[in-house]
Amino acid sequence: MSFRYTRPDSLPPVVKNLIFINALFFLSTEFLFRDQFYFDGFRDEGLQGLFGLWPINHENFRPYQIFTHMFTHAGFTHILFNMFGLWMFGRVLESVWGPKKFLLFYFVCGIGSAVAHMTVAYFQYQPILEALEFAKATGQTEYVEHLQSFAGYAVGASGAVMGVMVGFAYLFPNTELMLLFPPIPIKAKWLIIIMIAFDLFGGLGKTSDGVAHWAHLGGAAVGFILVYIWNKTNKKTFY
């Protein structure tokens, strides 16, 4: 087995531009144009509602949301942790693969994340949609707004970043990482297994915690498949 050491750039171009675009979206949706653009009847959602990923059977779904939701975040903490994860793990993968391959990997993971989320969201929203249509048909207007409140949309780069983390853990399984809470070291392979188990438990749970667990799992699954295929055909990139 050949070994090639690559010192990761502190802020390679693709990671840098992805962070910049996410920051630009955040400023636009939270401050600059928050209340200037919105779907009819969903003014409170603002611009974030236009960019977020709605269920495919919802009236607000638009195909472009498959891409825009990856750059939209629900708050400062949300974007901070996602961009930190992108920088921490993405810069290493970009240094190993190069910018074009890493960018492809990132977007494919993000799209895979969206497909997984949309698939689950379709079945979750369908009973609500049927009840909503029945309420409208029977003139039960007092229930319409209540039922509409159950419809939600997904935002965030978490699915794509989860794929990046899986890619890192596959290529660098025994690299020790220091957790923030609690501050203890843990190998990359165990950290990603714990995170996937958490999302699987949350996704199968009967109550909603506001986290798009299936989007995370979709990004993780696609990331694993991609890096497995790439590494299978090019063993020299295995570390």
ZICOR-V735314 format. One record per run of one state. SS is the DSSP state (a for helix, b for strand, c for the rest). FROM is the first residue (numbers start at 1). TO is the last residue. Records with the same first field share a line. If there is no record, write none. Layout:
BEGIN
SS=FROM-TO + FROM-TO
END
This chain:
BEGIN
c=1-12 + 33-42 + 52-52 + 55-64 + 72-75 + 98-98 + 138-140 + 149-152 + 155-157 + 172-175 + 179-184 + 205-212 + 234-234 + 238-239
a=13-32 + 43-51 + 65-71 + 76-97 + 99-137 + 141-148 + 158-171 + 188-204 + 213-233 + 235-237
b=53-54 + 153-154 + 176-178 + 185-187
END
